[in-house]
Amino acid sequence: MRKTALAFLFFALTGFVMGQDIHSIINSKDVERVERKLSADDMQGRATFSAGIEKAADFISDEFRAAGLLTWNNSASYRQQFTMIQIKSVHAAGEFDGKSLDGKNII
C-alpha cells in the first residue's frame, strides 16, 4: 500500500513540475481570430468535396507555416493527401414476372 501511495505521489508531483503555463502558450485573441475565420460564411460550411474545405485547409496550412511548424518527412505541404470516394446515385429499373420493380428495391 505504501509503495502505491508513493508512486501516486511521485506521478502527481511530476505533473506539476512538468506542466506548462497554458496562458503563456495560447492567446485568446488568436484563438478567436482562427475560430471566426473557419466559421465564416465564405468557408461555405467546409463540407466534403466543397471549395470551402479547400479554402479552410489552405488557411490552416498558412497558420502552421506562420507558427514555424515543420512538415512531415520534409514534405512541401502540410496537407496529407488521401482518396475519398463520392457515392453517386443512379436510376435503376427492373421487371420481374411482368411486374415493374420499385427502384429502391434494386441493388
C-alpha positions as CSV (number, residue, x, y, z in Angstrom):
1,M,0.0,0.0,0.0
2,R,2.8,2.3,0.9
3,K,4.5,1.8,-2.5
4,T,1.3,2.5,-4.3
5,A,0.9,5.8,-2.4
6,L,4.5,6.8,-3.0
7,A,4.1,6.0,-6.8
8,F,0.9,8.1,-7.0
9,L,2.6,11.0,-5.1
10,F,5.6,10.8,-7.5
11,F,3.4,10.9,-10.6
12,A,1.2,13.7,-9.2
13,L,4.3,15.8,-8.4
14,T,5.9,15.3,-11.8
15,G,2.7,16.5,-13.4
16,F,3.0,19.8,-11.6
17,V,6.7,20.1,-12.3
18,M,6.5,19.3,-16.0
19,G,3.3,21.2,-16.7
20,Q,3.3,24.3,-18.9
21,D,1.5,27.6,-18.3
22,I,-1.4,27.4,-20.8
23,H,-1.9,31.2,-20.7
24,S,1.6,31.8,-22.0
25,I,1.1,29.4,-24.9
26,I,-2.5,30.1,-26.0
27,N,-3.5,33.7,-26.8
28,S,-7.3,34.1,-26.6
29,K,-7.3,36.7,-29.4
30,D,-5.6,34.4,-31.8
31,V,-8.0,31.6,-30.9
32,E,-10.9,33.9,-31.6
33,R,-9.4,35.0,-34.9
34,V,-8.9,31.4,-36.1
35,E,-12.4,30.4,-35.0
36,R,-14.0,33.4,-36.7
37,K,-12.1,32.7,-39.9
38,L,-13.0,29.0,-40.0
39,S,-16.7,29.6,-39.2
40,A,-17.1,32.5,-41.6
41,D,-19.7,32.2,-44.4
42,D,-17.1,32.3,-47.1
43,M,-15.8,28.9,-45.9
44,Q,-19.2,27.5,-47.1
45,G,-19.6,25.2,-44.2
46,R,-16.4,23.3,-45.1
47,A,-18.4,20.4,-46.5
48,T,-16.6,17.5,-48.0
49,F,-15.8,17.9,-51.7
50,S,-16.6,21.7,-51.5
51,A,-14.5,24.7,-52.3
52,G,-14.9,25.8,-48.7
53,I,-13.0,22.8,-47.3
54,E,-10.1,23.6,-49.7
55,K,-10.1,27.2,-48.5
56,A,-10.1,26.1,-44.9
57,A,-7.2,23.7,-45.5
58,D,-5.2,26.4,-47.1
59,F,-5.8,28.7,-44.2
60,I,-4.8,26.1,-41.7
61,S,-1.6,25.4,-43.7
62,D,-0.8,29.1,-43.7
63,E,-1.2,29.1,-39.9
64,F,1.1,26.1,-39.5
65,R,3.7,27.8,-41.7
66,A,3.4,31.1,-39.7
67,A,3.8,29.2,-36.5
68,G,7.1,27.7,-37.8
69,L,5.9,24.1,-37.7
70,L,7.9,21.6,-39.8
71,T,6.2,19.5,-42.4
72,W,6.1,15.7,-42.1
73,N,9.1,14.0,-43.7
74,N,10.3,17.3,-45.3
75,S,7.2,17.4,-47.5
76,A,6.4,20.6,-49.5
77,S,3.0,20.8,-47.9
78,Y,1.3,20.4,-44.5
79,R,-1.6,18.6,-46.2
80,Q,-1.9,14.8,-46.2
81,Q,-3.3,13.5,-49.5
82,F,-5.8,10.7,-49.5
83,T,-8.5,9.4,-51.7
84,M,-12.2,9.6,-51.0
85,I,-15.0,8.0,-53.0
86,Q,-18.1,10.1,-53.6
87,I,-21.2,8.0,-54.0
88,K,-23.4,8.9,-56.9
89,S,-26.9,7.5,-57.1
90,V,-28.1,6.2,-60.4
91,H,-31.6,5.3,-61.7
92,A,-32.4,1.7,-61.7
93,A,-35.4,0.0,-63.3
94,G,-36.4,-3.7,-63.5
95,E,-39.2,-6.1,-64.2
96,F,-40.0,-9.5,-62.6
97,D,-42.8,-11.8,-63.7
98,G,-44.2,-9.0,-65.8
99,K,-44.4,-6.5,-62.9
100,S,-42.3,-3.4,-62.5
101,L,-39.9,-3.3,-59.6
102,D,-39.5,-0.3,-57.3
103,G,-36.1,1.3,-58.0
104,K,-35.4,1.3,-54.2
105,N,-35.5,-2.5,-54.1
106,I,-32.9,-3.0,-56.8
107,I,-29.3,-3.4,-55.8
